[in-house]
Amino acid sequence: GQNKAITRERAYQIIHEAAEELGIDNVGTHTMRKTFGYKYYNKTKDVGTLQKMFNHSSPAITLRYIGIEQAELDDALRNFVI
């Protein structure tokens, strides 16, 4: 047999089926992409390279896409004391 790339739809099916077996909801190919971006950014803080990888038009879009802004807000609220 010849090795051929799988379709985007098949990749989604594989991920979705695996997530279902594990009891995880709302998982798709973009979940993995965003998780990679989040982990890459947290380890390197290199938003410029990540922006290029994701083909985003600005660093702000990349940070919003991977949820960094929300994570920072969550941390700020968690650490806020009156």
PDB file with SEQRES, HELIX, SHEET and CRYST1 records, atoms N, CA, C and O in Angstrom:
SEQRES   1 A   82  GLY GLN ASN LYS ALA ILE THR ARG GLU ARG ALA TYR GLN          
SEQRES   2 A   82  ILE ILE HIS GLU ALA ALA GLU GLU LEU GLY ILE ASP ASN          
SEQRES   3 A   82  VAL GLY THR HIS THR MET ARG LYS THR PHE GLY TYR LYS          
SEQRES   4 A   82  TYR TYR ASN LYS THR LYS ASP VAL GLY THR LEU GLN LYS          
SEQRES   5 A   82  MET PHE ASN HIS SER SER PRO ALA ILE THR LEU ARG TYR          
SEQRES   6 A   82  ILE GLY ILE GLU GLN ALA GLU LEU ASP ASP ALA LEU ARG          
SEQRES   7 A   82  ASN PHE VAL ILE                                              
HELIX    1 AA1 ARG A    8  LEU A   22  1                                  15    
HELIX    2 AA2 THR A   29  THR A   44  1                                  16    
HELIX    3 AA3 VAL A   47  PHE A   54  1                                   8    
HELIX    4 AA4 PRO A   59  ILE A   66  1                                   8    
HELIX    5 AA5 ILE A   68  ASN A   79  1                                  12    
CRYST1    1.000    1.000    1.000  90.00  90.00  90.00 P 1           1          
ATOM      1  N   GLY A   1       0.790  -1.177   0.000  1.00  0.00           N  
ATOM      2  CA  GLY A   1       0.000   0.000   0.000  1.00  0.00           C  
ATOM      3  C   GLY A   1       0.843   1.255   0.000  1.00  0.00           C  
ATOM      4  O   GLY A   1       1.976   1.300   0.481  1.00  0.00           O  
ATOM      5  N   GLN A   2       0.239   2.241  -0.552  1.00  0.00           N  
ATOM      6  CA  GLN A   2       0.889   3.544  -0.650  1.00  0.00           C  
ATOM      7  C   GLN A   2       0.423   4.437   0.496  1.00  0.00           C  
ATOM      8  O   GLN A   2      -0.768   4.487   0.804  1.00  0.00           O  
ATOM      9  N   ASN A   3       1.355   5.137   1.121  1.00  0.00           N  
ATOM     10  CA  ASN A   3       0.989   6.068   2.189  1.00  0.00           C  
ATOM     11  C   ASN A   3       0.425   7.338   1.581  1.00  0.00           C  
ATOM     12  O   ASN A   3       1.089   8.019   0.800  1.00  0.00           O  
ATOM     13  N   LYS A   4      -0.808   7.646   1.949  1.00  0.00           N  
ATOM     14  CA  LYS A   4      -1.450   8.863   1.461  1.00  0.00           C  
ATOM     15  C   LYS A   4      -1.896   9.692   2.656  1.00  0.00           C  
ATOM     16  O   LYS A   4      -2.224   9.162   3.718  1.00  0.00           O  
ATOM     17  N   ALA A   5      -1.898  10.976   2.460  1.00  0.00           N  
ATOM     18  CA  ALA A   5      -2.389  11.876   3.507  1.00  0.00           C  
ATOM     19  C   ALA A   5      -3.880  11.640   3.716  1.00  0.00           C  
ATOM     20  O   ALA A   5      -4.617  11.360   2.770  1.00  0.00           O  
ATOM     21  N   ILE A   6      -4.309  11.757   4.962  1.00  0.00           N  
ATOM     22  CA  ILE A   6      -5.742  11.642   5.225  1.00  0.00           C  
ATOM     23  C   ILE A   6      -6.392  13.000   4.991  1.00  0.00           C  
ATOM     24  O   ILE A   6      -5.728  14.037   5.000  1.00  0.00           O  
ATOM     25  N   THR A   7      -7.684  12.971   4.784  1.00  0.00           N  
ATOM     26  CA  THR A   7      -8.407  14.222   4.558  1.00  0.00           C  
ATOM     27  C   THR A   7      -8.607  14.947   5.886  1.00  0.00           C  
ATOM     28  O   THR A   7      -8.465  14.365   6.961  1.00  0.00           O  
ATOM     29  N   ARG A   8      -8.935  16.205   5.782  1.00  0.00           N  
ATOM     30  CA  ARG A   8      -9.239  17.004   6.967  1.00  0.00           C  
ATOM     31  C   ARG A   8     -10.428  16.404   7.718  1.00  0.00           C  
ATOM     32  O   ARG A   8     -10.456  16.375   8.948  1.00  0.00           O  
ATOM     33  N   GLU A   9     -11.400  15.929   6.954  1.00  0.00           N  
ATOM     34  CA  GLU A   9     -12.591  15.337   7.564  1.00  0.00           C  
ATOM     35  C   GLU A   9     -12.233  14.075   8.342  1.00  0.00           C  
ATOM     36  O   GLU A   9     -12.743  13.848   9.439  1.00  0.00           O  
ATOM     37  N   ARG A  10     -11.342  13.246   7.760  1.00  0.00           N  
ATOM     38  CA  ARG A  10     -10.942  12.008   8.436  1.00  0.00           C  
ATOM     39  C   ARG A  10     -10.151  12.322   9.707  1.00  0.00           C  
ATOM     40  O   ARG A  10     -10.326  11.652  10.725  1.00  0.00           O  
ATOM     41  N   ALA A  11      -9.295  13.322   9.655  1.00  0.00           N  
ATOM     42  CA  ALA A  11      -8.547  13.723  10.850  1.00  0.00           C  
ATOM     43  C   ALA A  11      -9.520  14.123  11.955  1.00  0.00           C  
ATOM     44  O   ALA A  11      -9.347  13.745  13.114  1.00  0.00           O  
ATOM     45  N   TYR A  12     -10.549  14.894  11.586  1.00  0.00           N  
ATOM     46  CA  TYR A  12     -11.553  15.303  12.566  1.00  0.00           C  
ATOM     47  C   TYR A  12     -12.258  14.080  13.147  1.00  0.00           C  
ATOM     48  O   TYR A  12     -12.460  13.995  14.359  1.00  0.00           O  
ATOM     49  N   GLN A  13     -12.633  13.130  12.286  1.00  0.00           N  
ATOM     50  CA  GLN A  13     -13.322  11.925  12.756  1.00  0.00           C  
ATOM     51  C   GLN A  13     -12.472  11.152  13.761  1.00  0.00           C  
ATOM     52  O   GLN A  13     -12.969  10.722  14.802  1.00  0.00           O  
ATOM     53  N   ILE A  14     -11.202  10.979  13.448  1.00  0.00           N  
ATOM     54  CA  ILE A  14     -10.305  10.230  14.335  1.00  0.00           C  
ATOM     55  C   ILE A  14     -10.208  10.913  15.696  1.00  0.00           C  
ATOM     56  O   ILE A  14     -10.324  10.261  16.734  1.00  0.00           O  
ATOM     57  N   ILE A  15      -9.998  12.216  15.685  1.00  0.00           N  
ATOM     58  CA  ILE A  15      -9.871  12.968  16.939  1.00  0.00           C  
ATOM     59  C   ILE A  15     -11.179  12.942  17.717  1.00  0.00           C  
ATOM     60  O   ILE A  15     -11.189  12.727  18.929  1.00  0.00           O  
ATOM     61  N   HIS A  16     -12.285  13.164  17.006  1.00  0.00           N  
ATOM     62  CA  HIS A  16     -13.602  13.197  17.652  1.00  0.00           C  
ATOM     63  C   HIS A  16     -13.937  11.839  18.280  1.00  0.00           C  
ATOM     64  O   HIS A  16     -14.434  11.782  19.405  1.00  0.00           O  
ATOM     65  N   GLU A  17     -13.667  10.756  17.562  1.00  0.00           N  
ATOM     66  CA  GLU A  17     -13.950   9.419  18.089  1.00  0.00           C  
ATOM     67  C   GLU A  17     -13.093   9.115  19.316  1.00  0.00           C  
ATOM     68  O   GLU A  17     -13.591   8.553  20.292  1.00  0.00           O  
ATOM     69  N   ALA A  18     -11.823   9.476  19.279  1.00  0.00           N  
ATOM     70  CA  ALA A  18     -10.940   9.245  20.429  1.00  0.00           C  
ATOM     71  C   ALA A  18     -11.421  10.047  21.637  1.00  0.00           C  
ATOM     72  O   ALA A  18     -11.437   9.538  22.758  1.00  0.00           O  
ATOM     73  N   ALA A  19     -11.811  11.290  21.409  1.00  0.00           N  
ATOM     74  CA  ALA A  19     -12.302  12.135  22.497  1.00  0.00           C  
ATOM     75  C   ALA A  19     -13.584  11.560  23.088  1.00  0.00           C  
ATOM     76  O   ALA A  19     -13.764  11.558  24.306  1.00  0.00           O  
ATOM     77  N   GLU A  20     -14.470  11.075  22.231  1.00  0.00           N  
ATOM     78  CA  GLU A  20     -15.722  10.470  22.711  1.00  0.00           C  
ATOM     79  C   GLU A  20     -15.437   9.280  23.614  1.00  0.00           C  
ATOM     80  O   GLU A  20     -16.058   9.128  24.666  1.00  0.00           O  
ATOM     81  N   GLU A  21     -14.486   8.429  23.197  1.00  0.00           N  
ATOM     82  CA  GLU A  21     -14.131   7.257  24.000  1.00  0.00           C  
ATOM     83  C   GLU A  21     -13.593   7.658  25.368  1.00  0.00           C  
ATOM     84  O   GLU A  21     -13.755   6.922  26.342  1.00  0.00           O  
ATOM     85  N   LEU A  22     -12.958   8.812  25.443  1.00  0.00           N  
ATOM     86  CA  LEU A  22     -12.406   9.302  26.705  1.00  0.00           C  
ATOM     87  C   LEU A  22     -13.387  10.171  27.481  1.00  0.00           C  
ATOM     88  O   LEU A  22     -13.084  10.626  28.584  1.00  0.00           O  
ATOM     89  N   GLY A  23     -14.565  10.401  26.901  1.00  0.00           N  
ATOM     90  CA  GLY A  23     -15.571  11.218  27.568  1.00  0.00           C  
ATOM     91  C   GLY A  23     -15.277  12.703  27.531  1.00  0.00           C  
ATOM     92  O   GLY A  23     -15.693  13.447  28.420  1.00  0.00           O  
ATOM     93  N   ILE A  24     -14.556  13.141  26.497  1.00  0.00           N  
ATOM     94  CA  ILE A  24     -14.203  14.553  26.358  1.00  0.00           C  
ATOM     95  C   ILE A  24     -15.091  15.171  25.287  1.00  0.00           C  
ATOM     96  O   ILE A  24     -15.208  14.634  24.186  1.00  0.00           O  
ATOM     97  N   ASP A  25     -15.714  16.296  25.609  1.00  0.00           N  
ATOM     98  CA  ASP A  25     -16.596  16.984  24.665  1.00  0.00           C  
ATOM     99  C   ASP A  25     -15.856  18.089  23.926  1.00  0.00           C  
ATOM    100  O   ASP A  25     -14.818  18.576  24.373  1.00  0.00           O  
ATOM    101  N   ASN A  26     -16.414  18.468  22.791  1.00  0.00           N  
ATOM    102  CA  ASN A  26     -15.960  19.637  22.025  1.00  0.00           C  
ATOM    103  C   ASN A  26     -14.474  19.609  21.667  1.00  0.00           C  
ATOM    104  O   ASN A  26     -13.754  20.579  21.906  1.00  0.00           O  
ATOM    105  N   VAL A  27     -14.025  18.504  21.100  1.00  0.00           N  
ATOM    106  CA  VAL A  27     -12.634  18.385  20.671  1.00  0.00           C  
ATOM    107  C   VAL A  27     -12.604  18.232  19.161  1.00  0.00           C  
ATOM    108  O   VAL A  27     -13.366  17.454  18.587  1.00  0.00           O  
ATOM    109  N   GLY A  28     -11.720  18.980  18.528  1.00  0.00           N  
ATOM    110  CA  GLY A  28     -11.553  18.875  17.081  1.00  0.00           C  
ATOM    111  C   GLY A  28     -10.125  19.185  16.704  1.00  0.00           C  
ATOM    112  O   GLY A  28      -9.257  19.305  17.568  1.00  0.00           O  
ATOM    113  N   THR A  29      -9.883  19.314  15.422  1.00  0.00           N  
ATOM    114  CA  THR A  29      -8.523  19.576  14.952  1.00  0.00           C  
ATOM    115  C   THR A  29      -8.019  20.922  15.452  1.00  0.00           C  
ATOM    116  O   THR A  29      -6.831  21.066  15.742  1.00  0.00           O  
ATOM    117  N   HIS A  30      -8.892  21.898  15.556  1.00  0.00           N  
ATOM    118  CA  HIS A  30      -8.451  23.211  16.037  1.00  0.00           C  
ATOM    119  C   HIS A  30      -8.115  23.180  17.523  1.00  0.00           C  
ATOM    120  O   HIS A  30      -7.314  23.988  17.995  1.00  0.00           O  
ATOM    121  N   THR A  31      -8.715  22.263  18.257  1.00  0.00           N  
ATOM    122  CA  THR A  31      -8.372  22.111  19.671  1.00  0.00           C  
ATOM    123  C   THR A  31      -6.898  21.771  19.802  1.00  0.00           C  
ATOM    124  O   THR A  31      -6.195  22.333  20.641  1.00  0.00           O  
ATOM    125  N   MET A  32      -6.432  20.848  18.966  1.00  0.00           N  
ATOM    126  CA  MET A  32      -5.021  20.454  19.005  1.00  0.00           C  
ATOM    127  C   MET A  32      -4.131  21.609  18.558  1.00  0.00           C  
ATOM    128  O   MET A  32      -3.063  21.832  19.128  1.00  0.00           O  
ATOM    129  N   ARG A  33      -4.569  22.333  17.548  1.00  0.00           N  
ATOM    130  CA  ARG A  33      -3.794  23.469  17.035  1.00  0.00           C  
ATOM    131  C   ARG A  33      -3.658  24.553  18.110  1.00  0.00           C  
ATOM    132  O   ARG A  33      -2.574  25.088  18.341  1.00  0.00           O  
ATOM    133  N   LYS A  34      -4.771  24.856  18.752  1.00  0.00           N  
ATOM    134  CA  LYS A  34      -4.748  25.871  19.809  1.00  0.00           C  
ATOM    135  C   LYS A  34      -3.911  25.415  21.001  1.00  0.00           C  
ATOM    136  O   LYS A  34      -3.171  26.209  21.583  1.00  0.00           O  
ATOM    137  N   THR A  35      -4.026  24.142  21.364  1.00  0.00           N  
ATOM    138  CA  THR A  35      -3.239  23.615  22.474  1.00  0.00           C  
ATOM    139  C   THR A  35      -1.754  23.692  22.159  1.00  0.00           C  
ATOM    140  O   THR A  35      -0.956  24.087  23.009  1.00  0.00           O  
ATOM    141  N   PHE A  36      -1.380  23.315  20.940  1.00  0.00           N  
ATOM    142  CA  PHE A  36       0.020  23.441  20.530  1.00  0.00           C  
ATOM    143  C   PHE A  36       0.470  24.891  20.673  1.00  0.00           C  
ATOM    144  O   PHE A  36       1.526  25.162  21.244  1.00  0.00           O  
ATOM    145  N   GLY A  37      -0.326  25.818  20.157  1.00  0.00           N  
ATOM    146  CA  GLY A  37       0.026  27.230  20.219  1.00  0.00           C  
ATOM    147  C   GLY A  37       0.177  27.726  21.643  1.00  0.00           C  
ATOM    148  O   GLY A  37       1.114  28.461  21.955  1.00  0.00           O  
ATOM    149  N   TYR A  38      -0.734  27.328  22.501  1.00  0.00           N  
ATOM    150  CA  TYR A  38      -0.703  27.735  23.904  1.00  0.00           C  
ATOM    151  C   TYR A  38       0.562  27.225  24.585  1.00  0.00           C  
ATOM    152  O   TYR A  38       1.256  27.974  25.273  1.00  0.00           O  
ATOM    153  N   LYS A  39       0.854  25.936  24.384  1.00  0.00           N  
ATOM    154  CA  LYS A  39       2.043  25.331  25.000  1.00  0.00           C  
ATOM    155  C   LYS A  39       3.324  25.942  24.428  1.00  0.00           C  
ATOM    156  O   LYS A  39       4.263  26.235  25.169  1.00  0.00           O  
ATOM    157  N   TYR A  40       3.358  26.134  23.102  1.00  0.00           N  
ATOM    158  CA  TYR A  40       4.539  26.713  22.456  1.00  0.00           C  
ATOM    159  C   TYR A  40       4.799  28.116  22.996  1.00  0.00           C  
ATOM    160  O   TYR A  40       5.933  28.456  23.335  1.00  0.00           O  
ATOM    161  N   TYR A  41       3.753  28.922  23.074  1.00  0.00           N  
ATOM    162  CA  TYR A  41       3.913  30.294  23.559  1.00  0.00           C  
ATOM    163  C   TYR A  41       4.362  30.318  25.018  1.00  0.00           C  
ATOM    164  O   TYR A  41       5.263  31.075  25.378  1.00  0.00           O  
ATOM    165  N   ASN A  42       3.741  29.497  25.854  1.00  0.00           N  
ATOM    166  CA  ASN A  42       4.112  29.485  27.272  1.00  0.00           C  
ATOM    167  C   ASN A  42       5.554  29.050  27.491  1.00  0.00           C  
ATOM    168  O   ASN A  42       6.202  29.488  28.441  1.00  0.00           O  
ATOM    169  N   LYS A  43       6.054  28.192  26.613  1.00  0.00           N  
ATOM    170  CA  LYS A  43       7.437  27.729  26.759  1.00  0.00           C  
ATOM    171  C   LYS A  43       8.435  28.722  26.167  1.00  0.00           C  
ATOM    172  O   LYS A  43       9.506  28.929  26.736  1.00  0.00           O  
ATOM    173  N   THR A  44       8.095  29.344  25.021  1.00  0.00           N  
ATOM    174  CA  THR A  44       9.066  30.177  24.302  1.00  0.00           C  
ATOM    175  C   THR A  44       8.801  31.671  24.403  1.00  0.00           C  
ATOM    176  O   THR A  44       9.727  32.472  24.277  1.00  0.00           O  
ATOM    177  N   LYS A  45       7.552  32.055  24.628  1.00  0.00           N  
ATOM    178  CA  LYS A  45       7.109  33.463  24.591  1.00  0.00           C  
ATOM    179  C   LYS A  45       7.376  34.099  23.219  1.00  0.00           C  
ATOM    180  O   LYS A  45       7.443  35.323  23.105  1.00  0.00           O  
ATOM    181  N   ASP A  46       7.527  33.274  22.187  1.00  0.00           N  
ATOM    182  CA  ASP A  46       7.834  33.734  20.830  1.00  0.00           C  
ATOM    183  C   ASP A  46       6.550  33.835  20.006  1.00  0.00           C  
ATOM    184  O   ASP A  46       6.238  32.946  19.213  1.00  0.00           O  
ATOM    185  N   VAL A  47       5.820  34.917  20.202  1.00  0.00           N  
ATOM    186  CA  VAL A  47       4.552  35.080  19.494  1.00  0.00           C  
ATOM    187  C   VAL A  47       4.774  35.328  18.003  1.00  0.00           C  
ATOM    188  O   VAL A  47       3.916  34.980  17.192  1.00  0.00           O  
ATOM    189  N   GLY A  48       5.904  35.921  17.626  1.00  0.00           N  
ATOM    190  CA  GLY A  48       6.180  36.198  16.216  1.00  0.00           C  
ATOM    191  C   GLY A  48       6.262  34.934  15.378  1.00  0.00           C  
ATOM    192  O   GLY A  48       5.657  34.852  14.309  1.00  0.00           O  
ATOM    193  N   THR A  49       7.008  33.953  15.860  1.00  0.00           N  
ATOM    194  CA  THR A  49       7.119  32.682  15.137  1.00  0.00           C  
ATOM    195  C   THR A  49       5.780  31.975  15.105  1.00  0.00           C  
ATOM    196  O   THR A  49       5.386  31.427  14.076  1.00  0.00           O  
ATOM    197  N   LEU A  50       5.083  31.984  16.220  1.00  0.00           N  
ATOM    198  CA  LEU A  50       3.774  31.343  16.289  1.00  0.00           C  
ATOM    199  C   LEU A  50       2.797  32.013  15.327  1.00  0.00           C  
ATOM    200  O   LEU A  50       2.010  31.335  14.665  1.00  0.00           O  
ATOM    201  N   GLN A  51       2.844  33.324  15.249  1.00  0.00           N  
ATOM    202  CA  GLN A  51       1.995  34.075  14.320  1.00  0.00           C  
ATOM    203  C   GLN A  51       2.248  33.610  12.887  1.00  0.00           C  
ATOM    204  O   GLN A  51       1.305  33.409  12.122  1.00  0.00           O  
ATOM    205  N   LYS A  52       3.513  33.439  12.526  1.00  0.00           N  
ATOM    206  CA  LYS A  52       3.858  32.958  11.179  1.00  0.00           C  
ATOM    207  C   LYS A  52       3.372  31.534  10.962  1.00  0.00           C  
ATOM    208  O   LYS A  52       2.837  31.218   9.899  1.00  0.00           O  
ATOM    209  N   MET A  53       3.552  30.670  11.957  1.00  0.00           N  
ATOM    210  CA  MET A  53       3.091  29.281  11.850  1.00  0.00           C  
ATOM    211  C   MET A  53       1.594  29.222  11.573  1.00  0.00           C  
ATOM    212  O   MET A  53       1.130  28.418  10.765  1.00  0.00           O  
ATOM    213  N   PHE A  54       0.849  30.081  12.254  1.00  0.00           N  
ATOM    214  CA  PHE A  54      -0.606  30.077  12.143  1.00  0.00           C  
ATOM    215  C   PHE A  54      -1.121  30.960  11.013  1.00  0.00           C  
ATOM    216  O   PHE A  54      -2.321  30.991  10.739  1.00  0.00           O  
ATOM    217  N   ASN A  55      -0.212  31.678  10.359  1.00  0.00           N  
ATOM    218  CA  ASN A  55      -0.585  32.578   9.264  1.00  0.00           C  
ATOM    219  C   ASN A  55      -1.587  33.640   9.723  1.00  0.00           C  
ATOM    220  O   ASN A  55      -2.545  33.949   9.014  1.00  0.00           O  
ATOM    221  N   HIS A  56      -1.360  34.187  10.901  1.00  0.00           N  
ATOM    222  CA  HIS A  56      -2.211  35.254  11.422  1.00  0.00           C  
ATOM    223  C   HIS A  56      -1.650  36.610  11.012  1.00  0.00           C  
ATOM    224  O   HIS A  56      -0.451  36.749  10.767  1.00  0.00           O  
ATOM    225  N   SER A  57      -2.520  37.597  10.940  1.00  0.00           N  
ATOM    226  CA  SER A  57      -2.106  38.927  10.480  1.00  0.00           C  
ATOM    227  C   SER A  57      -1.453  39.771  11.572  1.00  0.00           C  
ATOM    228  O   SER A  57      -0.792  40.763  11.266  1.00  0.00           O  
ATOM    229  N   SER A  58      -1.628  39.396  12.838  1.00  0.00           N  
ATOM    230  CA  SER A  58      -1.009  40.180  13.912  1.00  0.00           C  
ATOM    231  C   SER A  58      -0.766  39.305  15.138  1.00  0.00           C  
ATOM    232  O   SER A  58      -1.432  38.286  15.323  1.00  0.00           O  
ATOM    233  N   PRO A  59       0.190  39.705  15.975  1.00  0.00           N  
ATOM    234  CA  PRO A  59       0.427  38.976  17.223  1.00  0.00           C  
ATOM    235  C   PRO A  59      -0.804  38.968  18.133  1.00  0.00           C  
ATOM    236  O   PRO A  59      -1.058  37.985  18.829  1.00  0.00           O  
ATOM    237  N   ALA A  60      -1.561  40.057  18.127  1.00  0.00           N  
ATOM    238  CA  ALA A  60      -2.756  40.132  18.980  1.00  0.00           C  
ATOM    239  C   ALA A  60      -3.766  39.051  18.611  1.00  0.00           C  
ATOM    240  O   ALA A  60      -4.389  38.453  19.488  1.00  0.00           O  
ATOM    241  N   ILE A  61      -3.926  38.803  17.319  1.00  0.00           N  
ATOM    242  CA  ILE A  61      -4.855  37.757  16.871  1.00  0.00           C  
ATOM    243  C   ILE A  61      -4.364  36.396  17.342  1.00  0.00           C  
ATOM    244  O   ILE A  61      -5.155  35.568  17.796  1.00  0.00           O  
ATOM    245  N   THR A  62      -3.061  36.165  17.235  1.00  0.00           N  
ATOM    246  CA  THR A  62      -2.492  34.889  17.670  1.00  0.00           C  
ATOM    247  C   THR A  62      -2.706  34.681  19.160  1.00  0.00           C  
ATOM    248  O   THR A  62      -3.123  33.602  19.583  1.00  0.00           O  
ATOM    249  N   LEU A  63      -2.426  35.698  19.956  1.00  0.00           N  
ATOM    250  CA  LEU A  63      -2.611  35.576  21.405  1.00  0.00           C  
ATOM    251  C   LEU A  63      -4.072  35.329  21.764  1.00  0.00           C  
ATOM    252  O   LEU A  63      -4.372  34.509  22.632  1.00  0.00           O  
ATOM    253  N   ARG A  64      -4.972  36.032  21.101  1.00  0.00           N  
ATOM    254  CA  ARG A  64      -6.399  35.819  21.362  1.00  0.00           C  
ATOM    255  C   ARG A  64      -6.801  34.403  20.951  1.00  0.00           C  
ATOM    256  O   ARG A  64      -7.553  33.739  21.665  1.00  0.00           O  
ATOM    257  N   TYR A  65      -6.305  33.942  19.807  1.00  0.00           N  
ATOM    258  CA  TYR A  65      -6.629  32.614  19.283  1.00  0.00           C  
ATOM    259  C   TYR A  65      -6.237  31.514  20.271  1.00  0.00           C  
ATOM    260  O   TYR A  65      -6.992  30.564  20.480  1.00  0.00           O  
ATOM    261  N   ILE A  66      -5.054  31.643  20.876  1.00  0.00           N  
ATOM    262  CA  ILE A  66      -4.600  30.596  21.796  1.00  0.00           C  
ATOM    263  C   ILE A  66      -5.085  30.817  23.226  1.00  0.00           C  
ATOM    264  O   ILE A  66      -4.783  30.023  24.117  1.00  0.00           O  
ATOM    265  N   GLY A  67      -5.831  31.887  23.443  1.00  0.00           N  
ATOM    266  CA  GLY A  67      -6.465  32.109  24.739  1.00  0.00           C  
ATOM    267  C   GLY A  67      -5.566  32.729  25.785  1.00  0.00           C  
ATOM    268  O   GLY A  67      -5.859  32.649  26.978  1.00  0.00           O  
ATOM    269  N   ILE A  68      -4.482  33.345  25.361  1.00  0.00           N  
ATOM    270  CA  ILE A  68      -3.566  33.948  26.327  1.00  0.00           C  
ATOM    271  C   ILE A  68      -4.221  35.127  27.032  1.00  0.00           C  
ATOM    272  O   ILE A  68      -4.078  35.270  28.246  1.00  0.00           O  
ATOM    273  N   GLU A  69      -4.922  35.960  26.310  1.00  0.00           N  
ATOM    274  CA  GLU A  69      -5.566  37.114  26.946  1.00  0.00           C  
ATOM    275  C   GLU A  69      -6.523  36.663  28.039  1.00  0.00           C  
ATOM    276  O   GLU A  69      -6.532  37.232  29.131  1.00  0.00           O  
ATOM    277  N   GLN A  70      -7.326  35.648  27.753  1.00  0.00           N  
ATOM    278  CA  GLN A  70      -8.280  35.159  28.741  1.00  0.00           C  
ATOM    279  C   GLN A  70      -7.552  34.541  29.931  1.00  0.00           C  
ATOM    280  O   GLN A  70      -7.955  34.739  31.078  1.00  0.00           O  
ATOM    281  N   ALA A  71      -6.495  33.804  29.666  1.00  0.00           N  
ATOM    282  CA  ALA A  71      -5.736  33.189  30.758  1.00  0.00           C  
ATOM    283  C   ALA A  71      -5.137  34.257  31.661  1.00  0.00           C  
ATOM    284  O   ALA A  71      -5.130  34.114  32.884  1.00  0.00           O  
ATOM    285  N   GLU A  72      -4.634  35.328  31.056  1.00  0.00           N  
ATOM    286  CA  GLU A  72      -4.065  36.415  31.855  1.00  0.00           C  
ATOM    287  C   GLU A  72      -5.138  37.103  32.693  1.00  0.00           C  
ATOM    288  O   GLU A  72      -4.896  37.451  33.848  1.00  0.00           O  
ATOM    289  N   LEU A  73      -6.320  37.299  32.116  1.00  0.00           N  
ATOM    290  CA  LEU A  73      -7.426  37.889  32.877  1.00  0.00           C  
ATOM    291  C   LEU A  73      -7.835  36.979  34.030  1.00  0.00           C  
ATOM    292  O   LEU A  73      -8.067  37.442  35.147  1.00  0.00           O  
ATOM    293  N   ASP A  74      -7.922  35.687  33.748  1.00  0.00           N  
ATOM    294  CA  ASP A  74      -8.285  34.731  34.793  1.00  0.00           C  
ATOM    295  C   ASP A  74      -7.282  34.767  35.940  1.00  0.00           C  
ATOM    296  O   ASP A  74      -7.671  34.754  37.108  1.00  0.00           O  
ATOM    297  N   ASP A  75      -5.983  34.811  35.607  1.00  0.00           N  
ATOM    298  CA  ASP A  75      -4.941  34.883  36.640  1.00  0.00           C  
ATOM    299  C   ASP A  75      -5.062  36.162  37.460  1.00  0.00           C  
ATOM    300  O   ASP A  75      -4.934  36.142  38.684  1.00  0.00           O  
ATOM    301  N   ALA A  76      -5.308  37.271  36.774  1.00  0.00           N  
ATOM    302  CA  ALA A  76      -5.430  38.553  37.472  1.00  0.00           C  
ATOM    303  C   ALA A  76      -6.594  38.516  38.455  1.00  0.00           C  
ATOM    304  O   ALA A  76      -6.470  38.985  39.586  1.00  0.00           O  
ATOM    305  N   LEU A  77      -7.723  37.959  38.028  1.00  0.00           N  
ATOM    306  CA  LEU A  77      -8.885  37.875  38.916  1.00  0.00           C  
ATOM    307  C   LEU A  77      -8.639  36.907  40.066  1.00  0.00           C  
ATOM    308  O   LEU A  77      -9.053  37.160  41.197  1.00  0.00           O  
ATOM    309  N   ARG A  78      -7.972  35.814  39.777  1.00  0.00           N  
ATOM    310  CA  ARG A  78      -7.694  34.814  40.801  1.00  0.00           C  
ATOM    311  C   ARG A  78      -6.786  35.390  41.891  1.00  0.00           C  
ATOM    312  O   ARG A  78      -6.922  35.050  43.067  1.00  0.00           O  
ATOM    313  N   ASN A  79      -5.870  36.254  41.493  1.00  0.00           N  
ATOM    314  CA  ASN A  79      -4.911  36.825  42.437  1.00  0.00           C  
ATOM    315  C   ASN A  79      -5.369  38.140  43.065  1.00  0.00           C  
ATOM    316  O   ASN A  79      -4.672  38.702  43.909  1.00  0.00           O  
ATOM    317  N   PHE A  80      -6.529  38.625  42.659  1.00  0.00           N  
ATOM    318  CA  PHE A  80      -7.027  39.900  43.167  1.00  0.00           C  
ATOM    319  C   PHE A  80      -7.636  39.724  44.554  1.00  0.00           C  
ATOM    320  O   PHE A  80      -8.461  38.838  44.777  1.00  0.00           O  
ATOM    321  N   VAL A  81      -7.222  40.571  45.468  1.00  0.00           N  
ATOM    322  CA  VAL A  81      -7.752  40.531  46.835  1.00  0.00           C  
ATOM    323  C   VAL A  81      -8.238  41.927  47.194  1.00  0.00           C  
ATOM    324  O   VAL A  81      -7.538  42.914  46.969  1.00  0.00           O  
ATOM    325  N   ILE A  82      -9.448  42.002  47.757  1.00  0.00           N  
ATOM    326  CA  ILE A  82     -10.001  43.299  48.166  1.00  0.00           C  
ATOM    327  C   ILE A  82      -9.549  43.616  49.572  1.00  0.00           C  
ATOM    328  O   ILE A  82      -9.902  44.664  50.113  1.00  0.00           O  
TER     329      ILE A  82                                                      
END                                                                             
